[in-house]
Amino acid sequence: MPLHQSRLKRVAQEQKAMKGAKARDGQQCRNPKCPFKALKLRIEAAHAFQHRGMGGNPKGDRTEVKLIVSACLGCHWLLDAKELQVEPLDLERMADG
């Protein structure tokens, strides 16, 4: 498979996983103490346990539904800045737990 086609396939799989995580979370920020709730910021799919990295994730192993949480724009920024941490209750199920 040519490089361009494999990249498109990987991106499509990542988008599907991110949509799945947002659907699982009811299109709401998973942070129960979200300080931005009143602002009604856009909800994004955030890599909560391991950042996807600059340039994406060529192996596609960091973008699975169980590794992604829905976060408002503010909480997503806090996650990326390591000011907010997600601790899974179930290490096997991660964000699905």
Secondary structure by P-SEA (a helix, b strand, c coil): ccaaaaaaaaaaaaaaaaaaaaaaaccccccccccccccccbbbbbcccccccccccccccccccccbbbbcaaaaaaaaaccbbbbbccccccccc
